Amino acid sequence: MRAEGLSCVTASAAPVQTSAGLCPPRVGSLDARRGPGGRQSLAVCVLSAALAMSVLLFIVVCIVFTVRYRRLLRKLRYQCKTFPRLDHQCLQPLRPELLLERREEEERLREEREETVREEREEREEIEVREVREETEAIPALTPLKRSSAVRSSTRKMWKTLQENPRFTKSDLNLLQLIKAGKEGVFYKARMTRGTCKGHNMVTCKISKEGVRVKHVETEVSIMRKLVHHKNILQLLDWNTAEDPFVLILEYVSYGTLRTFLQMNKATLTSDPDQQSLLTIASYHIALALQHLRSKNIVHCDLALRNIMVDKFPWEVKLAEFGLARDLTKMTSRRSSRWRNPRQRVPLRWYPPEYFKNNYYSFKGDVWAFGIVLWEMQTFGTLPYPTLQTSESVVYHICIGHKNSNPEGCRDEILHVMRDCWLEPYTLRPTFTDIVRMLENIMENDADMWMWKVLNRKRKQNITEQVCKERPDETKIKTGLKQD
């Protein structure tokens, strides 16, 4: 029985021989066991593996982007100079103009804080100086004065700068004629009633108005003392800051301001055929003065036709009024060209657009103002932007890029210099060295033209004399007819 069973099993497991060949086994095949259900389960496994891989890839991508986003946030925090808490402004796109404006605003705020601290410190020092002076005045004259150890070194420096015994007072001046009245002081022609001032009997004096601080006057004095020995800058002779009102004695000028001189002599200059040459010579001497200021690292900040004095037109015109001037060598900030006191009143019609947009004034601002001065000279002292009445309209007019119209009768070379002074941005404007060179070229051309005219006139005179020698009878008849 066992042999029969084994034979049956082996017979069933062995392949069946048919006429077509060997047939596959019925029970031992894996595909036969799976069927349609096995194929579906394989597809599910493949899909689940693909889904897992995609999820893993998504997680990796998220991690990478998260790391980069954090780096970007750190960069934004560094550039915006904020604390870890970011505001919505820092999340804006990084534009160079936006970053520059933010840095300039931060620099301006920092300089304002420094200026406030400096003013408070100076006020405290002035109070201390006043207290020390009161204490010394209270001590009897026979008691020797002892230096107080409580006075600081900076206070000692201020003590040295104060004028205790001025060489003159206001009563020593005989005021003759008003030259001009400014925002900080009044200019007069004056005569010294007691002695002379460095050999000068006739002088120009500037008397400060009420409310002007002694610090501002001393700053103006220090700047003018730095600008000595230049023929186109009004020289400082002496000053008195010990009593109010403060007085500066300047060298004498014959004709007052250039604006008044041009307005009074408009008819004479208009009829003069060399009018443009004379105005070019005066412009050249003004540019020489501003070139000297640039070499001393000083910004004038109040360049206008009213602040230029005339002694002999056009060769002796002198730059004056240094009340708003700044010495950039004494500034501690890198952005020292920025205006230090935005609340101070400034001549808006002569100021460049970058001052109103970014509160920025540099040597290129003086170049802009020099272009306005050229326009004033060509129009004989007309106020810039004459059709605009309010300060707001003037500022808006300048910021949108409008310029003064071309003056009538102005030569093309001066128009070219004028337009170069008004270029934007301010980095495109020429320096005063370039302006001096351009005006020198114009003056050389005028000199060549004048020499040609003189030679041509002499040549005509020689021809006339030669004709008179050759035919004296005809010339006598002609002269007799003219006399009749």
C-alpha positions as CSV (number, residue, x, y, z in Angstrom):
1,M,0.0,0.0,0.0
2,R,2.8,2.4,0.9
3,A,4.6,1.7,-2.4
4,E,1.4,2.3,-4.3
5,G,0.8,5.7,-2.5
6,L,4.4,6.8,-3.2
7,S,4.0,5.9,-6.7
8,C,0.8,7.8,-7.0
9,V,2.4,10.9,-5.4
10,T,5.4,10.7,-7.6
11,A,3.3,10.2,-10.5
12,S,1.2,13.2,-9.7
13,A,4.2,15.4,-9.0
14,A,6.0,14.5,-12.1
15,P,5.3,16.3,-15.3
16,V,2.8,14.8,-17.6
17,Q,4.0,13.7,-21.0
18,T,1.6,14.8,-23.7
19,S,1.7,14.9,-27.3
20,A,2.5,18.7,-27.2
21,G,5.5,18.1,-24.8
22,L,6.0,18.5,-21.1
23,C,3.2,20.3,-19.1
24,P,4.0,22.5,-16.0
25,P,3.0,21.2,-12.7
26,R,-0.4,22.1,-11.4
27,V,0.3,22.7,-7.7
28,G,4.1,23.7,-7.4
29,S,4.0,27.0,-9.4
30,L,4.1,30.4,-7.4
31,D,2.3,32.4,-10.2
32,A,-0.5,29.9,-10.0
33,R,-0.8,30.4,-6.3
34,R,-0.9,34.3,-6.5
35,G,-3.5,35.0,-9.1
36,P,-5.0,38.5,-9.5
37,G,-4.9,39.3,-5.7
38,G,-1.1,38.8,-5.5
39,R,-0.5,41.3,-8.3
40,Q,-2.5,44.0,-6.6
41,S,-0.6,43.6,-3.3
42,L,2.7,44.0,-5.3
43,A,1.4,47.3,-6.8
44,V,0.4,48.5,-3.3
45,C,3.9,47.8,-2.0
46,V,5.5,49.7,-4.8
47,L,3.2,52.7,-4.4
48,S,3.8,52.8,-0.6
49,A,7.6,52.7,-1.2
50,A,7.4,55.6,-3.7
51,L,5.2,57.6,-1.3
52,A,7.7,57.1,1.5
53,M,10.6,58.2,-0.7
54,S,8.7,61.4,-1.7
55,V,7.8,62.2,1.9
56,L,11.5,61.7,2.8
57,L,12.6,63.9,-0.1
58,F,10.0,66.6,1.0
59,I,11.4,66.6,4.5
60,V,15.0,67.0,3.3
61,V,13.9,69.9,1.0
62,C,12.1,71.6,3.9
63,I,15.1,71.2,6.1
64,V,17.4,72.8,3.5
65,F,15.0,75.7,2.9
66,T,14.6,76.3,6.6
67,V,18.3,76.5,7.1
68,R,18.6,79.0,4.2
69,Y,15.7,81.0,5.5
70,R,17.3,81.3,8.9
71,R,20.5,82.5,7.3
72,L,18.6,85.1,5.3
73,L,16.9,86.3,8.5
74,R,20.3,86.6,10.2
75,K,21.6,88.6,7.3
76,L,18.5,90.8,7.4
77,R,19.0,91.4,11.1
78,Y,22.6,92.4,10.6
79,Q,21.8,94.7,7.7
80,C,18.8,96.4,9.4
81,K,20.8,96.6,12.7
82,T,17.9,95.5,14.8
83,F,17.5,93.1,17.7
84,P,16.2,89.5,17.2
85,R,12.6,90.9,16.9
86,L,12.1,91.9,13.3
87,D,9.5,94.4,12.0
88,H,7.6,94.3,8.8
89,Q,10.0,96.9,7.2
90,C,13.0,94.6,7.5
91,L,11.2,91.8,5.6
92,Q,10.9,93.9,2.5
93,P,13.1,93.0,-0.5
94,L,16.7,94.1,-0.2
95,R,17.0,97.2,-2.4
96,P,20.2,99.3,-2.3
97,E,18.3,102.5,-2.2
98,L,16.3,101.4,0.9
99,L,19.4,100.2,2.7
100,L,21.2,103.5,1.9
101,E,18.2,105.5,3.2
102,R,18.1,103.5,6.4
103,R,21.8,103.9,7.0
104,E,21.6,107.6,6.4
105,E,18.7,108.0,8.7
106,E,20.5,106.1,11.5
107,E,23.6,108.2,10.9
108,R,21.5,111.4,11.1
109,L,19.9,110.3,14.4
110,R,23.2,109.3,15.8
111,E,24.7,112.7,14.9
112,E,21.7,114.5,16.4
113,R,22.3,112.6,19.6
114,E,26.0,113.5,19.6
115,E,25.1,117.1,18.9
116,T,22.6,117.2,21.8
117,V,25.1,115.6,24.2
118,R,27.8,118.0,23.0
119,E,25.6,121.1,23.5
120,E,24.6,119.9,27.0
121,R,28.2,119.4,27.9
122,E,29.2,122.9,26.6
123,E,26.3,124.4,28.5
124,R,27.5,122.7,31.7
125,E,31.0,123.9,31.0
126,E,29.8,127.5,30.4
127,I,27.9,127.3,33.7
128,E,31.0,126.1,35.5
129,V,33.1,128.9,33.9
130,R,30.6,131.4,35.0
131,E,30.6,130.1,38.6
132,V,34.4,130.1,38.6
133,R,34.5,133.7,37.4
134,E,32.0,134.7,40.0
135,E,34.1,133.1,42.7
136,T,37.2,134.8,41.5
137,E,35.5,138.2,41.4
138,A,34.3,137.7,45.0
139,I,37.9,137.1,46.2
140,P,39.7,140.3,47.4
141,A,42.2,141.8,45.1
142,L,45.1,141.3,47.5
143,T,44.5,137.6,47.9
144,P,46.5,135.6,45.3
145,L,44.3,133.5,43.0
146,K,44.6,129.8,43.2
147,R,43.8,127.5,40.4
148,S,40.8,125.3,41.4
149,S,41.3,121.6,40.9
150,A,37.6,121.2,40.3
151,V,37.8,122.8,36.9
152,R,38.2,120.2,34.2
153,S,40.6,120.4,31.3
154,S,37.9,121.2,28.7
155,T,36.7,124.0,31.0
156,R,40.3,125.4,31.1
157,K,40.3,125.4,27.3
158,M,37.1,127.4,27.2
159,W,38.5,129.7,29.8
160,K,41.4,130.5,27.5
161,T,39.2,131.1,24.5
162,L,37.1,133.7,26.3
163,Q,38.1,137.3,25.6
164,E,38.7,139.0,29.0
165,N,40.2,142.3,27.7
166,P,39.0,143.0,24.1
167,R,41.0,145.5,22.2
168,F,37.9,147.6,21.2
169,T,34.3,148.0,22.0
170,K,31.2,149.0,20.0
171,S,31.6,152.6,21.3
172,D,34.9,152.8,19.4
173,L,33.1,152.5,16.1
174,N,31.2,155.2,14.2
175,L,28.7,153.4,12.0
176,L,28.4,155.3,8.7
177,Q,26.3,153.2,6.2
178,L,24.3,150.0,6.3
179,I,25.6,147.4,3.8
180,K,23.2,144.5,4.4
181,A,21.1,142.9,7.1
182,G,21.4,139.1,7.5
183,K,19.7,136.6,9.7
184,E,22.5,136.5,12.2
185,G,24.1,139.9,11.9
186,V,24.1,143.4,10.3
187,F,27.0,144.7,8.2
188,Y,28.0,148.4,8.3
189,K,30.6,150.7,6.9
190,A,32.3,152.2,9.9
191,R,35.2,154.4,11.1
192,M,37.4,153.8,14.1
193,T,37.0,156.7,16.5
194,R,39.9,155.7,18.7
195,G,43.1,154.7,17.0
196,T,43.1,152.2,14.1
197,C,42.6,148.5,13.7
198,K,45.8,147.0,12.3
199,G,46.4,150.2,10.4
200,H,42.8,150.5,9.1
201,N,40.8,153.5,9.9
202,M,37.8,152.7,7.6
203,V,36.5,149.1,8.2
204,T,33.5,146.9,7.7
205,C,31.9,145.6,10.9
206,K,29.4,142.8,11.5
207,I,27.2,143.3,14.6
208,S,25.4,140.1,15.7
209,K,21.7,140.1,16.4
210,E,20.1,139.3,19.7
211,G,19.9,135.6,20.5
212,V,23.1,134.6,18.7
213,R,25.2,132.4,20.9
214,V,28.9,133.1,21.5
215,K,29.8,129.6,20.4
216,H,28.5,130.4,16.9
217,V,30.5,133.6,16.7
218,E,33.7,131.9,17.9
219,T,33.2,129.2,15.3
220,E,32.9,131.9,12.6
221,V,36.0,133.6,13.9
222,S,38.0,130.3,13.9
223,I,37.0,129.7,10.3
224,M,37.8,133.2,9.1
225,R,41.2,133.0,10.9
226,K,41.9,129.9,8.9
227,L,41.2,131.7,5.6
228,V,43.7,134.5,5.9
229,H,45.8,136.0,3.1
230,H,43.5,135.5,0.2
231,K,42.6,138.4,-2.0
232,N,39.1,137.1,-2.8
233,I,38.0,136.5,0.9
234,L,37.0,139.3,3.2
235,Q,39.7,139.3,5.9
236,L,39.0,139.4,9.6
237,L,40.9,142.1,11.5
238,D,39.6,141.9,15.0
239,W,36.6,140.7,17.1
240,N,34.9,141.2,20.4
241,T,33.0,138.3,22.0
242,A,33.3,139.5,25.6
243,E,30.1,141.6,25.6
244,D,26.7,141.5,23.8
245,P,26.3,142.3,20.9
246,F,29.3,140.6,19.5
247,V,31.2,142.5,16.9
248,L,33.6,141.4,14.1
249,I,35.8,144.0,12.3
250,L,36.5,143.2,8.7
251,E,38.4,144.9,6.0
252,Y,36.8,147.8,4.2
253,V,34.9,147.4,0.9
254,S,33.9,150.4,-1.2
255,Y,30.7,149.3,-2.9
256,G,29.0,146.9,-0.5
257,T,27.5,143.7,-1.8
258,L,27.7,142.5,-5.4
259,R,23.9,142.2,-5.6
260,T,23.5,145.9,-4.7
261,F,26.3,146.9,-7.1
262,L,24.8,145.1,-10.1
263,Q,21.3,146.5,-9.4
264,M,22.6,150.1,-9.1
265,N,24.8,149.9,-12.2
266,K,22.5,147.8,-14.4
267,A,22.1,150.5,-17.1
268,T,25.8,151.1,-17.3
269,L,26.7,147.4,-17.6
270,T,23.9,146.7,-20.1
271,S,25.2,149.3,-22.5
272,D,28.8,148.2,-22.1
273,P,29.9,145.9,-25.0
274,D,32.3,144.1,-22.6
275,Q,29.5,143.2,-20.1
276,Q,29.9,139.4,-20.4
277,S,33.7,139.6,-20.1
278,L,33.4,141.7,-16.9
279,L,30.9,139.3,-15.4
280,T,33.1,136.3,-16.3
281,I,36.1,137.9,-14.6
282,A,34.0,138.5,-11.4
283,S,32.8,134.8,-11.6
284,Y,36.4,133.7,-11.9
285,H,37.5,135.5,-8.7
286,I,34.5,134.0,-6.8
287,A,35.5,130.6,-8.0
288,L,39.1,131.2,-6.8
289,A,37.8,132.0,-3.3
290,L,35.6,128.8,-3.2
291,Q,38.6,126.8,-4.5
292,H,40.6,128.1,-1.5
293,L,37.8,127.1,0.8
294,R,37.8,123.6,-0.6
295,S,41.6,123.3,-0.1
296,K,41.0,124.2,3.6
297,N,38.2,121.6,3.8
298,I,35.5,124.3,4.6
299,V,32.0,124.3,3.3
300,H,30.4,127.8,3.0
301,C,26.7,126.7,3.1
302,D,25.5,130.3,2.5
303,L,26.8,131.1,-1.0
304,A,24.7,133.9,-2.6
305,L,25.2,137.1,-4.4
306,R,24.3,139.1,-1.3
307,N,27.2,137.5,0.6
308,I,29.9,138.7,-1.9
309,M,31.4,142.1,-1.4
310,V,32.9,144.5,-4.0
311,D,35.9,146.7,-3.6
312,K,36.9,147.1,-7.2
313,F,34.7,145.5,-9.8
314,P,35.3,143.0,-11.3
315,W,38.9,142.2,-10.1
316,E,38.4,142.6,-6.3
317,V,35.2,140.8,-5.3
318,K,35.4,139.1,-1.9
319,L,33.5,136.2,-0.3
320,A,32.0,137.0,3.1
321,E,29.4,135.8,5.6
322,F,30.7,132.6,7.2
323,G,28.0,132.3,9.8
324,L,26.8,128.9,8.4
325,A,30.2,127.7,7.3
326,R,31.6,124.4,8.7
327,D,35.1,123.2,9.0
328,L,35.0,119.5,8.1
329,T,38.4,118.8,9.5
330,K,36.9,119.2,13.0
331,M,34.0,116.8,12.4
332,T,34.4,113.3,14.0
333,S,31.9,111.4,11.9
334,R,32.6,109.7,8.6
335,R,29.5,111.3,7.1
336,S,30.7,114.7,8.3
337,S,29.2,116.4,5.2
338,R,25.7,115.8,6.6
339,W,23.9,118.8,8.0
340,R,24.3,118.9,11.8
341,N,21.2,120.9,12.7
342,P,18.1,120.3,10.5
343,R,16.0,122.8,12.4
344,Q,18.3,125.7,11.5
345,R,17.1,128.2,9.0
346,V,18.9,128.0,5.7
347,P,18.6,129.8,2.3
348,L,16.3,127.3,0.5
349,R,16.5,129.0,-3.0
350,W,20.3,128.3,-3.1
351,Y,20.3,124.8,-1.7
352,P,20.6,121.6,-3.8
353,P,18.0,118.8,-4.0
354,E,20.0,116.3,-2.0
355,Y,19.6,118.5,1.0
356,F,15.8,118.3,0.9
357,K,15.7,114.6,0.0
358,N,18.5,113.2,2.2
359,N,19.4,116.1,4.5
360,Y,22.9,116.1,2.9
361,Y,25.1,119.0,2.1
362,S,28.7,118.8,0.9
363,F,31.2,120.7,-1.3
364,K,29.0,119.8,-4.3
365,G,26.2,121.8,-2.6
366,D,28.5,124.9,-2.8
367,V,28.9,124.0,-6.5
368,W,25.1,124.1,-7.0
369,A,24.9,127.4,-5.2
370,F,27.7,128.8,-7.4
371,G,25.5,128.0,-10.4
372,I,22.7,130.0,-8.8
373,V,25.2,132.9,-8.2
374,L,26.1,132.8,-11.9
375,W,22.3,133.0,-12.7
376,E,21.9,136.0,-10.3
377,M,24.8,137.8,-11.9
378,Q,23.4,137.4,-15.4
379,T,20.0,138.7,-14.2
380,F,21.5,141.6,-12.2
381,G,20.5,140.4,-8.7
382,T,17.1,138.8,-9.5
383,L,15.8,136.4,-6.8
384,P,16.1,132.8,-7.9
385,Y,12.8,131.1,-8.9
386,P,11.0,134.5,-9.0
387,T,7.6,133.0,-9.8
388,L,7.5,130.9,-6.6
389,Q,6.3,132.7,-3.5
390,T,6.3,130.1,-0.7
391,S,9.0,127.9,0.7
392,E,7.0,124.7,0.1
393,S,6.7,125.5,-3.6
394,V,10.4,126.3,-3.9
395,V,11.4,122.9,-2.2
396,Y,8.9,121.0,-4.4
397,H,10.2,122.8,-7.5
398,I,13.8,121.9,-6.7
399,C,13.0,118.3,-5.8
400,I,11.2,117.4,-9.0
401,G,14.2,118.7,-11.0
402,H,13.1,122.0,-12.3
403,K,15.8,124.6,-12.9
404,N,16.0,128.4,-13.4
405,S,15.3,129.5,-17.0
406,N,18.2,130.7,-19.2
407,P,18.9,134.4,-18.6
408,E,18.6,136.7,-21.6
409,G,21.8,137.7,-23.2
410,C,23.9,135.2,-21.3
411,R,26.8,133.7,-23.3
412,D,26.8,130.0,-24.1
413,E,30.0,129.3,-22.2
414,I,28.6,130.6,-18.9
415,L,25.3,128.7,-19.6
416,H,27.3,125.5,-20.0
417,V,29.1,126.1,-16.6
418,M,25.8,126.9,-15.0
419,R,24.1,123.7,-16.2
420,D,27.1,121.6,-15.1
421,C,26.7,123.0,-11.6
422,W,23.1,121.8,-11.5
423,L,23.7,118.2,-12.6
424,E,22.1,115.3,-10.7
425,P,23.2,113.2,-8.9
426,Y,25.7,115.5,-7.2
427,T,28.7,113.3,-8.0
428,L,28.4,114.4,-11.7
429,R,29.0,118.1,-10.8
430,P,32.4,119.5,-11.4
431,T,34.8,120.6,-8.7
432,F,35.9,124.2,-8.2
433,T,39.2,123.3,-9.7
434,D,37.4,122.3,-12.9
435,I,35.2,125.4,-12.8
436,V,38.3,127.7,-12.4
437,R,39.9,126.0,-15.4
438,M,36.7,126.5,-17.5
439,L,36.5,130.1,-16.6
440,E,40.2,130.6,-17.4
441,N,39.6,129.2,-20.9
442,I,36.7,131.6,-21.4
443,M,38.9,134.6,-20.2
444,E,41.7,133.6,-22.5
445,N,39.4,133.5,-25.5
446,D,38.1,137.0,-24.5
447,A,41.6,138.3,-24.2
448,D,42.5,136.9,-27.6
449,M,39.4,138.5,-29.1
450,W,40.2,141.8,-27.4
451,M,43.8,141.8,-28.7
452,W,42.4,141.0,-32.2
453,K,40.1,144.0,-31.9
454,V,42.9,146.3,-30.7
455,L,45.2,145.2,-33.5
456,N,42.4,145.6,-36.1
457,R,41.8,149.1,-34.8
458,K,45.4,150.0,-35.0
459,R,45.7,148.6,-38.5
460,K,42.8,150.8,-39.6
461,Q,44.4,153.8,-38.0
462,N,47.6,153.1,-39.8
463,I,45.8,152.8,-43.1
464,T,44.0,156.1,-42.6
465,E,47.2,157.9,-41.7
466,Q,48.9,156.5,-44.8
467,V,46.1,157.7,-47.0
468,C,46.3,161.1,-45.5
469,K,50.0,161.3,-46.3
470,E,49.5,160.2,-49.9
471,R,46.5,162.5,-50.6
472,P,46.7,165.5,-48.3
473,D,44.5,167.8,-50.4
474,E,41.5,165.5,-50.3
475,T,41.8,165.0,-46.6
476,K,41.9,168.8,-46.0
477,I,38.8,169.2,-48.1
478,K,37.0,166.5,-46.2
479,T,38.0,167.9,-42.8
480,G,36.9,171.4,-43.9
481,L,33.5,170.0,-44.9
482,K,33.1,168.3,-41.6
483,Q,34.0,171.4,-39.7
484,D,31.5,173.4,-41.8
